Amino acid sequence: GESVGLHLPTLSVQEGDNSIINCAYSNSASDYFIWYKQESGKGPQFIIDIRSNMDKRQGQRVTVLLNKTVKHLSLQIAATQPGDSAVYFCAETITNDYKLSFGAGTTVTVRA
Amino acid sequence: EAQVTQNPRYLITVTGKKLTVTCSQNMNHEYMSWYRQDPGLGLRQIYYSMNVEVTDKGDVPEGYKVSRKEKRNFPLILESPSPNQTSLYFCASSPRVRSREQYFGPGTRLTVT
């Protein structure tokens, strides 16, 4: 079946800089896209989601952008901090489905 | 404290020896799910449950069984484990069936030799 994927498996960022994590999806039927953060040794944690009828959604220090034309999703983290070091997963779902499909993940390392 | 718990956290077993990984949530959530995490593959859904006695297959159900006899518990059963089931397993729950925000347990690292 179709799956969610990420452009780069790793990302190294200087502390204080902005991070951009990318994700490509292929299922045009998906209507919700979600970002999760997984810190070392822990389970994933919900960050933010966006509905397919939106282009942008902002949270606390994070912004998710959705470009349906090219089936691309990104997570922007402002002023990256050491605590942002983690694996970030994008996921997709369809409203009338009960399943959540995850991408492979991007490992973000914050340099001091 | 609201949480999802899994036991055991680590398990090493041999091929063919039946095992059960327990999952429990204390948040009265309707929806529960099991995932496995493998390097380069992200998280793949094994089974999910919309409510008591209602379960369905995810993307990789082969070799696994689940049950949902009580709302808070959702055990994962491997009747005859094989080495390709060596993985990191996560249980998750969410308050509503179609909620995008799932709460994950701490994970169970299983090794099958």
Interface residues (C-beta under 8 A of the other chain):
Chain A: G1 V4 P9 Y32 I34 G41 K42 G43 P44 Q45 F46 D49 F89 A91 T93 T95 Y98 K99 L100 S101 F102 G103 A104 G105
Chain B: V4 Y31 S33 Y35 G40 L41 G42 L43 R44 Q45 Y48 M50 D56 G58 D59 F90 A92 V97 R98 R100 E101 Q102 Y103 F104 G105 P106 G107
